[in-house]
Amino acid sequence: MTPSDPASRPRALITGIGGFTGRYMAARLAADGYRVWGTVRAGESLSEEAFPFGATAIEADLLERGAIAHALESVQPDVVVHLAAVAHVADSDVARTYVVNVVGTRNLLEALAQQKHVPRAVLLASSANIYGNATNGVIDEHVEPQPANDYAVSKLAMEYVAKRFQAQLPIIIARPFNYTGVGQSPDFLVPKIVEHYARGEKQISLGNLHVARDFSDVRDVVNAYARLIEVAPRGATVNVCSGSGQTLGALLGMLARIAGYEIEVHVDPRFVRANEVRQLIGSNAKLRSIVGDSARKYLEDTLRWMYEEARERVLETQ
């Protein structure tokens, strides 16, 4: 495999390549020597940021079975990373959440199973939200799912759909816990808090500060995905997480140190969910047993990276 002979390089297809995780996944697979393709919907605007490192866009809406079959036939991927999804827990379009996350995944798997060229690894990104409030301890893959919202139910349903194709396809199900990084939408909690600090805001409205989450850096998550693809543990379901938890209060303390001031927090009842998952901390023992240990970024370093990038953007607009 050499850069001068691109035809000899393995092929990777990433669904949802234009999303937050997809851009980092594309960069990681390109660095590993893959030629990278990514699905986009018809008419979706493309940018160099969304398609870095020579990645190629291919139009294919996962809800259109013919389109996804044509895309797979064109690319003939050696590995597939399925990231396309409705990814926000609080998304108000419940029907769309189920259709995209369940039917869209089924369409992809059905089309893959019908291809002459079968990939050597198909990684599906599920979610640790499927565990819900299953336990107050550290969660491993044997914990029975107890999904507490529609997003989590849709991801668990996706996993059951995947079981129908496990005899035909080398499927790996990854259950990522919370993760963040530069480029994540401020609709998500951590980027929202970082943006407030970067703008020097004096106040912020949040929900329950005592919920605990297992936060990872997006670069560590795509590193785990890439290593799982390399090992290709067929049929495995694997948590992707740091193995430790932080409350939102602790996260605010880290950002106060980074930004040099403390923000005034107002607990807004609108942001306190009735079905709030109180604690979501994962065990990464199975992941480490499959791919080995790797250095992980500290949460405070991730927050500093996000803050400095956001602060630079703020200063540029002043």
C-alpha positions in Angstrom: 0.0 0.0 0.0 1.6 3.3 -1.2 0.3 6.8 -1.7 1.5 6.6 -5.3 -0.7 3.6 -6.0 -4.2 4.6 -4.7 -5.9 1.7 -6.4 -4.1 -0.7 -3.9 -5.4 1.1 -0.8 -8.4 -0.3 1.1 -11.7 1.4 0.7 -13.8 2.9 3.6 -17.3 4.1 3.5 -18.6 6.4 6.3 -22.3 7.2 6.5 -22.9 10.6 8.0 -19.4 11.8 7.1 -20.4 15.4 7.2 -21.4 15.2 10.9 -19.3 15.9 14.0 -17.9 12.4 14.4 -17.7 11.7 10.6 -15.1 14.4 10.0 -12.8 13.0 12.6 -13.4 9.4 11.5 -12.5 10.4 7.9 -9.3 12.0 9.1 -8.3 8.9 11.1 -9.0 6.4 8.4 -7.2 8.5 5.8 -4.2 8.6 8.1 -4.5 4.8 8.3 -4.1 4.6 4.5 -7.7 4.2 3.5 -9.4 5.8 0.5 -12.5 7.3 2.1 -16.0 7.8 0.8 -18.9 9.4 2.7 -22.6 9.4 2.1 -24.5 12.6 1.8 -28.2 13.3 1.0 -29.1 14.8 -2.4 -28.5 18.6 -2.4 -26.5 18.5 0.9 -23.9 21.3 0.8 -20.3 20.1 0.9 -17.3 21.8 2.3 -13.6 21.1 2.7 -14.1 20.8 6.4 -16.8 18.1 6.0 -14.7 16.2 3.4 -11.1 16.4 4.4 -8.1 14.4 3.3 -9.4 13.7 -0.2 -12.6 12.0 1.0 -15.2 11.6 -1.7 -18.8 12.5 -1.3 -21.4 10.1 -2.7 -25.1 10.9 -2.7 -27.1 8.2 -0.9 -30.1 8.8 1.4 -30.3 5.7 3.7 -34.1 5.9 3.5 -33.8 5.3 -0.3 -32.9 1.6 -0.7 -32.0 1.9 -4.4 -29.7 4.9 -3.7 -27.7 3.2 -1.0 -27.4 0.0 -3.0 -26.0 2.0 -5.9 -23.5 3.8 -3.6 -22.2 0.5 -2.2 -21.9 -1.0 -5.7 -19.9 2.1 -6.8 -17.5 2.1 -3.8 -17.3 -1.6 -2.9 -16.0 -0.7 0.6 -13.7 -3.0 2.5 -14.9 -1.4 5.8 -18.1 0.5 6.7 -18.5 2.9 9.6 -22.2 3.7 10.1 -22.5 7.1 11.9 -25.6 8.6 10.1 -28.4 9.0 12.7 -30.7 11.4 14.5 -28.2 11.9 17.3 -29.9 14.3 19.8 -31.7 12.8 22.7 -34.1 15.7 22.9 -35.1 15.8 19.2 -38.8 16.6 19.0 -39.4 14.7 15.7 -39.9 11.2 17.3 -41.0 9.6 14.0 -37.9 10.8 12.2 -35.7 9.5 15.0 -37.1 6.0 14.6 -37.2 6.0 10.8 -33.6 7.2 10.3 -32.0 5.2 13.1 -33.9 1.9 12.6 -35.2 1.8 9.0 -32.1 3.6 7.6 -29.8 1.1 9.3 -31.8 -1.8 8.0 -31.7 -0.5 4.5 -27.9 -0.2 4.8 -27.4 -3.7 6.1 -29.8 -5.3 3.6 -27.9 -3.6 0.8 -24.5 -4.7 2.2 -25.7 -8.3 2.5 -26.7 -8.3 -1.2 -23.3 -7.1 -2.4 -20.9 -9.5 -4.0 -18.0 -7.7 -2.3 -18.6 -8.2 1.4 -16.7 -5.8 3.7 -14.4 -7.3 6.3 -15.8 -5.0 9.0 -19.1 -3.1 9.5 -19.1 -0.9 12.6 -22.5 0.4 13.7 -22.5 3.3 16.2 -25.2 2.6 18.8 -25.3 4.5 22.1 -24.7 4.0 25.8 -28.1 5.7 26.3 -29.6 2.3 25.8 -28.6 1.4 29.4 -30.8 4.2 30.8 -30.9 4.1 34.6 -29.9 0.4 34.6 -27.4 0.7 37.4 -25.7 3.0 39.8 -22.4 1.2 39.2 -20.0 1.1 36.3 -21.8 -0.3 33.3 -20.4 -3.2 31.3 -21.9 -4.9 28.2 -23.7 -7.5 30.3 -26.0 -4.9 32.0 -29.5 -5.2 30.7 -30.6 -2.2 28.6 -33.3 0.0 30.1 -33.7 2.8 27.5 -35.4 5.9 29.0 -36.1 8.0 25.9 -37.0 7.5 22.3 -33.5 8.1 21.0 -32.2 5.2 23.2 -35.1 3.0 22.2 -34.3 3.6 18.5 -30.7 2.7 19.0 -31.5 -0.5 20.9 -34.0 -1.4 18.1 -31.2 -0.8 15.6 -29.0 -3.3 17.5 -31.8 -5.9 17.2 -32.1 -5.2 13.5 -28.4 -5.8 13.2 -28.8 -9.3 14.8 -30.8 -10.3 11.7 -27.7 -9.7 9.5 -24.9 -11.1 11.7 -24.7 -14.4 9.9 -24.2 -12.5 6.6 -22.1 -9.6 7.7 -19.1 -9.0 10.0 -20.9 -6.5 12.3 -19.4 -4.8 15.3 -21.7 -2.7 17.5 -20.1 0.2 19.4 -21.8 1.8 22.3 -20.2 5.1 22.8 -20.7 7.0 26.0 -20.7 10.8 26.0 -18.0 12.5 24.0 -17.2 15.9 22.8 -14.7 18.1 20.9 -14.1 21.0 18.6 -16.9 21.1 16.0 -19.7 19.6 18.1 -23.0 21.6 17.8 -23.8 24.0 20.7 -27.1 22.2 20.8 -25.2 19.7 22.9 -24.4 20.5 26.5 -20.6 20.6 26.7 -20.2 22.9 23.6 -23.0 25.1 25.0 -21.1 25.6 28.2 -17.7 26.1 26.5 -19.3 28.8 24.2 -20.6 30.7 27.2 -17.2 30.8 28.8 -15.5 31.7 25.5 -17.9 34.7 25.1 -17.2 35.7 28.7 -20.9 35.3 29.7 -21.6 35.9 33.3 -24.6 33.5 33.6 -25.8 30.3 32.1 -29.0 28.3 32.5 -28.6 24.5 32.9 -30.5 21.5 34.1 -29.5 19.1 36.8 -25.8 19.7 37.8 -25.5 16.4 39.7 -25.9 14.0 36.8 -22.7 12.1 36.2 -21.4 11.2 32.7 -18.5 9.4 31.2 -16.9 12.0 28.9 -14.4 11.1 26.2 -12.6 13.2 23.5 -14.0 12.6 20.0 -10.4 11.8 18.8 -10.2 8.9 21.4 -13.6 7.6 20.2 -12.7 7.5 16.5 -9.3 5.9 17.5 -11.3 3.2 19.3 -13.5 2.7 16.2 -10.5 2.5 13.9 -8.9 -0.1 16.1 -12.1 -2.2 16.3 -12.3 -2.1 12.5 -8.7 -3.3 12.3 -9.2 -6.2 14.7 -12.8 -6.8 13.4 -14.2 -8.8 16.3 -17.3 -10.2 14.4 -20.5 -10.0 16.4 -19.0 -8.1 19.3 -20.9 -5.4 21.2 -18.4 -3.0 22.8 -18.6 0.0 25.1 -16.5 2.9 24.0 -15.8 5.1 27.0 -13.2 6.4 29.4 -14.2 4.3 32.4 -14.6 7.3 34.8 -17.4 9.8 35.4 -17.7 13.5 36.0 -20.6 15.6 37.2 -21.6 18.7 35.4 -20.5 20.6 38.4 -17.0 19.2 38.1 -17.0 20.1 34.4 -17.9 23.7 35.3 -15.0 23.8 37.7 -12.6 22.7 35.0 -13.8 25.4 32.7 -13.6 28.0 35.4 -9.9 27.2 35.8 -9.3 27.3 32.1 -11.2 30.6 31.5 -10.1 32.2 34.7 -13.5 33.0 36.2 -16.6 31.3 37.5 -19.9 31.5 35.7 -23.2 32.0 37.6 -25.4 29.0 37.1 -29.2 29.0 37.1 -31.0 25.7 37.2 -33.8 26.0 34.6 -36.7 23.5 35.1 -37.1 23.4 31.3 -33.7 21.7 31.1 -34.4 19.1 33.8 -35.8 16.1 32.0 -38.4 13.9 33.6 -36.6 10.8 32.3 -33.1 12.1 33.0 -30.5 9.4 33.2 -28.8 10.1 36.5 -25.5 8.3 36.1 -23.9 6.9 32.9 -20.4 5.6 33.5 -19.0 2.8 31.5 -16.5 -0.1 31.8 -14.0 -0.1 29.0 -12.5 -3.5 30.0 -13.9 -5.3 27.0 -12.7 -2.7 24.6 -9.2 -2.9 26.1 -9.3 -6.7 25.9 -10.0 -6.5 22.2 -7.8 -3.6 21.0 -5.3 -3.2 23.9 -4.6 -0.1 26.0 -4.1 3.3 24.5 -3.3 6.7 25.8 -6.5 8.8 26.4 -6.9 12.5 26.6 -7.8 14.1 29.9 -11.2 15.8 29.9 -9.7 19.1 31.1 -7.3 19.0 28.1 -10.3 18.4 25.8 -12.2 21.3 27.3 -9.1 23.6 27.0 -8.8 22.6 23.3 -12.5 23.5 22.8 -12.3 26.7 24.8 -9.2 28.0 23.0 -10.7 27.3 19.6 -14.0 28.9 20.6 -12.2 31.9 22.2 -10.2 32.5 19.0 -13.5 32.6 16.9 -15.0 35.1 19.4 -12.0 37.4 19.2 -12.0 37.3 15.4 -15.5 38.6 15.3 -14.9 41.5 17.7 
